[in-house]
Amino acid sequence: MFILNFKVNGKKIWKIIVAFLIILIIALLAFVIFRIFNSAKSNSISNNPDVIEISSEEYTNFLKKSHEDIESYNGKKIKVVGYVYRLPDFSTTEFVIARTMVINNPRSSVVVGLLAEYKDATKFETGSWVEATGTIKIGNYNGSIPVLEISDIKTTTAPKDEFVYLPVD
């Protein structure tokens, strides 16, 4: 017959459990701090704090807020990504920096965007993706609307998710 006899030292077990919990808490704290700083870096507006960078997630919220309260956005510098969209009645210096907004599902969508003015707007083909920086001014297109007066623009690739979604109230 084989008999196993072992003695449990309660003080040592508690020391091991406490040490394990302390290591776990330190690791968790380090992870949280890393995520906070990494998130702050990825969500930073840009190298220039005077320029508001409009992300895909905030695109429709920005459009809604800027149309509802044009005065508070008048004179603000923004950076935005979208595709070039034109209507027949636009001048040669006008186009919309557009995104496709999903209403219920990808088959139910509408084009939304920010009217933009740029002296060499004809250099950009309809449907091409651009990244534009400029200043919001109050313009007129069937009423007062925010217009982006572009100071810097370049072609870019489409974002990972080309769609935007309904604004959050």
C-alpha positions, 0 to 999 in steps of 0.5 A: 500500500502506498500512502502520500503524506504532504503538509500544507503550509498556510503562510506560504500559500497565502504569500504565493497567492498575494504575490500572484495577485500583486503581479496580476494587478501590476500587469493589468495596470500596465496594460490599461496605461498602455491602452490609454496612451495608445488610444490618445495617440491614435485619436489625436487630432493631428500634429497641429492642435488647431486642425480638427481631424474628422474621423470616419466614426465622427463624419456624420456627427460633424456634418449634423452639428456643423449644419445645425450650428454653422456659426460655431464652426465658421473659421475652424480648420478641419481635415477630412477624407472622402471621395469627390462627388459632383452635381451638375449645377456645381461650378468648376471650383466646387465639389463635395467631399463625400461618404456613403452613409448606410441607413439600414443596410448597405443596400440602403444608403445615401451620399452625404458630404461637405461642400468644398471649394478649391481653385483646381478642383478639376484636377480631381476626378469624380469618385477619387478619394482625397484628404483635404484640409481647409477652413469652414466658412458659411456658404450658400447652396439652397440656403446657408451651409458650411463650406470647406475652403480647401488650403491643402488637398491630396489624393489618398486611398479609400479607408478600410470602411468606406461607409459611414453611419447615422449620426448619434444624437 
